[in-house]
Amino acid sequence: MKVIVQLMKIYFCLALSLFLAGCGALSSMSLTQANLDKVHDDMSPAEVKSILGDPTDSKTEPIPVVGGTQTIYTYMADPPT
């Protein structure tokens, strides 16, 4: 009986974590002026992500003439309600 209660607690925590992640409540994005000031040229995407969190959107497109591709990461703060 004790094992069943422990399993139920684990399943409940897992379900709650998945729900919160789906709602974006676990997002680590911290789009503040102080964090934006930490971002500078020549940073890798991983370095920027460690400061600002996951981007809101990203778009990969070819680079004309030069060749190759470029990825543009977009960060947007939630609009005030």
Backbone as a chain_set.jsonl record, in Angstrom:
{"seq": "MKVIVQLMKIYFCLALSLFLAGCGALSSMSLTQANLDKVHDDMSPAEVKSILGDPTDSKTEPIPVVGGTQTIYTYMADPPT", "coords": {"N": [[0.828, -1.196, 0.0], [1.947, 1.221, 0.78], [3.839, 1.563, -1.218], [2.233, 1.992, -3.429], [1.103, 4.493, -2.844], [3.414, 6.07, -2.907], [4.133, 5.758, -5.609], [1.91, 6.979, -6.79], [2.324, 9.615, -5.957], [4.685, 10.195, -7.329], [3.812, 9.949, -10.016], [1.907, 12.005, -10.02], [3.545, 14.275, -9.603], [5.116, 14.148, -11.912], [3.13, 14.479, -13.904], [2.221, 17.051, -13.25], [4.578, 18.532, -13.677], [4.934, 18.191, -16.461], [2.601, 19.462, -17.349], [3.031, 22.129, -16.46], [5.344, 22.732, -17.9], [4.333, 22.642, -20.493], [2.672, 24.839, -20.429], [4.442, 26.839, -20.347], [5.37, 27.754, -17.954], [7.701, 26.926, -16.828], [9.656, 28.181, -18.166], [12.824, 29.537, -18.789], [13.352, 32.022, -19.648], [14.548, 35.249, -19.389], [14.006, 38.146, -20.009], [15.153, 40.946, -19.496], [16.274, 44.329, -19.084], [18.735, 44.412, -17.816], [19.762, 41.846, -18.351], [19.787, 41.933, -21.144], [21.772, 43.812, -21.515], [24.01, 42.309, -20.961], [24.461, 40.819, -23.2], [26.5, 40.622, -26.056], [28.313, 41.386, -29.112], [29.699, 38.697, -31.071], [29.083, 36.574, -29.358], [28.316, 33.178, -28.68], [25.446, 31.225, -29.739], [24.75, 29.517, -27.619], [25.807, 30.839, -25.388], [24.253, 33.174, -25.329], [21.762, 32.009, -24.95], [22.124, 30.99, -22.391], [21.923, 33.27, -20.899], [19.525, 34.63, -21.67], [17.671, 32.605, -22.007], [15.519, 30.255, -23.762], [14.864, 31.107, -27.192], [12.026, 32.949, -28.472], [11.311, 32.522, -31.088], [12.796, 31.148, -34.071], [14.605, 31.392, -37.14], [15.918, 29.988, -39.999], [17.838, 30.766, -42.793], [19.077, 31.003, -46.188], [22.268, 32.527, -46.981], [22.629, 35.063, -49.198], [24.739, 35.31, -52.098], [27.267, 34.923, -50.625], [26.855, 32.392, -49.598], [26.027, 29.448, -47.645], [24.248, 29.339, -44.489], [22.182, 31.297, -42.285], [21.03, 31.809, -38.966], [18.368, 33.326, -37.379], [17.505, 34.426, -34.26], [14.728, 35.167, -32.286], [13.608, 37.072, -29.597], [10.953, 37.768, -27.504], [9.2, 39.68, -25.15], [6.509, 38.996, -22.92], [3.475, 40.641, -23.687], [2.178, 43.438, -21.832], [-0.557, 42.945, -19.612]], "CA": [[0.0, 0.0, 0.0], [2.851, 2.37, 0.864], [4.469, 1.694, -2.526], [1.225, 2.571, -4.333], [1.012, 5.917, -2.518], [4.623, 6.702, -3.417], [4.019, 5.804, -7.068], [0.91, 8.002, -7.125], [2.975, 10.917, -5.772], [5.628, 10.372, -8.435], [3.024, 10.199, -11.227], [1.314, 13.331, -9.904], [4.614, 15.257, -9.826], [5.471, 14.091, -13.327], [2.037, 15.088, -14.668], [2.239, 18.488, -12.974], [5.745, 19.094, -14.362], [4.634, 18.245, -17.896], [1.585, 20.498, -17.551], [3.655, 23.442, -16.308], [6.252, 22.939, -19.031], [3.49, 22.934, -21.652], [2.126, 26.191, -20.276], [5.543, 27.796, -20.377], [5.669, 28.239, -16.607], [9.072, 26.562, -16.468], [10.554, 28.855, -19.094], [13.911, 30.227, -18.1], [13.614, 33.278, -20.338], [14.636, 36.39, -18.502], [14.208, 39.255, -20.929], [15.206, 42.206, -18.761], [17.305, 45.225, -19.604], [20.019, 44.008, -17.238], [20.252, 40.691, -19.101], [20.081, 42.371, -22.508], [23.059, 44.511, -21.473], [25.073, 41.311, -20.89], [24.65, 40.234, -24.529], [27.364, 41.449, -26.896], [28.725, 40.778, -30.378], [30.585, 37.534, -31.06], [28.692, 35.538, -28.402], [27.719, 32.002, -29.315], [24.034, 31.056, -29.375], [24.652, 28.886, -26.298], [26.063, 31.869, -24.37], [23.068, 34.034, -25.269], [20.694, 31.207, -24.368], [22.352, 30.87, -20.951], [21.525, 34.53, -20.269], [18.138, 34.999, -21.97], [16.782, 31.452, -22.098], [15.169, 29.831, -25.118], [14.254, 32.165, -27.999], [10.611, 32.826, -28.786], [11.217, 32.011, -32.457], [14.054, 31.137, -34.812], [14.395, 31.254, -38.582], [17.157, 29.729, -40.719], [17.689, 31.132, -44.206], [20.361, 31.039, -46.899], [22.954, 33.81, -47.111], [22.847, 35.301, -50.623], [26.057, 35.574, -52.655], [28.325, 34.294, -49.849], [26.514, 30.992, -49.389], [25.828, 29.029, -46.262], [22.973, 29.725, -43.888], [22.216, 32.069, -41.051], [19.86, 31.602, -38.121], [17.96, 34.523, -36.644], [16.763, 34.096, -33.057], [13.878, 36.274, -31.862], [13.159, 37.056, -28.214], [9.886, 38.734, -27.25], [8.637, 39.658, -23.797], [5.059, 38.933, -22.909], [2.897, 41.976, -23.654], [1.51, 43.717, -20.553], [-1.998, 42.641, -19.626]], "C": [[0.873, 1.262, 0.0], [3.518, 2.63, -0.486], [3.503, 2.345, -3.514], [1.099, 4.069, -4.096], [2.239, 6.655, -3.052], [4.594, 6.807, -4.94], [3.018, 6.858, -7.514], [1.509, 9.404, -6.991], [3.928, 11.209, -6.928], [4.878, 10.689, -9.723], [2.385, 11.585, -11.201], [2.36, 14.418, -10.177], [5.029, 15.3, -11.289], [4.402, 14.775, -14.178], [2.017, 16.603, -14.469], [3.408, 19.171, -13.681], [5.504, 19.223, -15.857], [3.612, 19.326, -18.207], [2.209, 21.89, -17.487], [4.615, 23.741, -17.453], [5.464, 23.278, -20.286], [2.908, 24.331, -21.612], [3.21, 27.257, -20.329], [5.93, 28.319, -19.017], [7.088, 27.905, -16.185], [10.091, 27.226, -17.371], [11.617, 29.623, -18.32], [14.213, 31.58, -18.747], [13.555, 34.437, -19.355], [14.987, 37.608, -19.346], [14.071, 40.574, -20.172], [16.313, 43.064, -19.367], [18.672, 44.841, -19.078], [20.606, 42.816, -17.99], [20.573, 41.053, -20.541], [21.428, 43.085, -22.569], [24.244, 43.537, -21.412], [25.387, 40.699, -22.25], [25.494, 41.172, -25.369], [27.721, 40.69, -28.172], [29.675, 39.614, -30.132], [30.279, 36.511, -29.974], [28.111, 34.365, -29.179], [26.24, 31.932, -28.94], [23.858, 30.425, -27.991], [24.876, 29.899, -25.177], [24.856, 32.789, -24.208], [21.925, 33.287, -24.598], [20.877, 31.061, -22.861], [21.934, 32.138, -20.204], [20.017, 34.775, -20.434], [17.162, 33.833, -21.974], [16.51, 31.106, -23.55], [14.543, 30.982, -25.902], [12.773, 31.887, -28.232], [10.425, 32.195, -30.154], [12.616, 31.983, -33.061], [13.749, 30.858, -36.273], [15.76, 31.076, -39.239], [16.924, 30.006, -42.193], [19.055, 31.163, -44.872], [20.943, 32.447, -46.917], [23.225, 34.024, -48.601], [24.305, 35.626, -50.933], [27.158, 34.788, -51.937], [28.094, 32.786, -49.734], [26.411, 30.657, -47.924], [24.451, 29.437, -45.775], [23.221, 30.577, -42.663], [20.932, 31.782, -40.286], [19.607, 32.868, -37.331], [17.094, 34.069, -35.475], [15.998, 35.33, -32.61], [13.448, 36.053, -30.416], [12.092, 38.126, -28.054], [9.394, 38.571, -25.822], [7.129, 39.544, -23.93], [4.5, 40.342, -22.859], [2.197, 42.209, -22.312], [0.024, 43.435, -20.678], [-2.798, 43.658, -18.886]], "O": [[0.576, 2.238, -0.689], [3.739, 3.782, -0.859], [3.915, 3.159, -4.341], [0.999, 4.837, -5.053], [2.11, 7.754, -3.592], [4.988, 7.831, -5.499], [3.247, 7.555, -8.502], [1.235, 10.279, -7.812], [3.973, 12.327, -7.441], [5.266, 11.603, -10.45], [2.323, 12.263, -12.226], [2.085, 15.374, -10.902], [5.266, 16.375, -11.839], [4.725, 15.56, -15.07], [1.817, 17.351, -15.426], [3.251, 20.265, -14.223], [5.832, 20.248, -16.455], [3.735, 20.03, -19.209], [1.952, 22.732, -18.348], [4.69, 24.877, -17.922], [5.894, 24.125, -21.068], [2.677, 24.94, -22.656], [2.911, 28.451, -20.353], [6.741, 29.24, -18.921], [7.627, 28.537, -15.276], [11.27, 26.871, -17.343], [11.324, 30.276, -17.319], [15.221, 32.21, -18.427], [12.603, 34.565, -18.585], [16.14, 38.039, -19.383], [13.027, 41.225, -20.201], [17.181, 42.561, -20.08], [19.665, 44.929, -19.801], [21.81, 42.775, -18.24], [21.534, 40.532, -21.107], [22.145, 42.976, -23.564], [25.362, 43.905, -21.773], [26.459, 40.123, -22.438], [25.246, 42.377, -25.4], [27.458, 39.493, -28.287], [30.364, 39.559, -29.113], [31.12, 35.66, -29.684], [27.484, 34.553, -30.221], [25.826, 32.514, -27.938], [22.917, 30.764, -27.272], [24.22, 29.834, -24.138], [24.481, 33.143, -23.09], [21.202, 33.852, -23.778], [19.892, 31.013, -22.124], [21.625, 32.085, -19.014], [19.322, 35.087, -19.468], [15.95, 34.044, -21.948], [17.183, 31.598, -24.455], [13.77, 31.757, -25.339], [12.328, 30.739, -28.193], [9.491, 31.42, -30.363], [13.51, 32.703, -32.616], [12.775, 30.182, -36.606], [16.653, 31.904, -39.062], [15.942, 29.546, -42.776], [20.074, 31.33, -44.202], [20.209, 33.434, -46.872], [23.969, 33.253, -49.208], [25.013, 36.169, -50.086], [27.908, 34.058, -52.584], [29.044, 32.004, -49.77], [26.679, 31.495, -47.063], [23.593, 29.835, -46.563], [24.308, 30.581, -42.086], [19.881, 31.544, -40.88], [20.509, 33.415, -36.696], [16.074, 33.408, -35.67], [16.56, 36.424, -32.56], [12.979, 34.973, -30.058], [12.311, 39.277, -28.432], [9.196, 37.453, -25.347], [6.55, 39.951, -24.937], [4.981, 41.167, -22.083], [1.674, 41.264, -21.721], [-0.576, 43.662, -21.728], [-4.021, 43.544, -18.807]]}, "num_chains": 1, "name": "protein.A"}
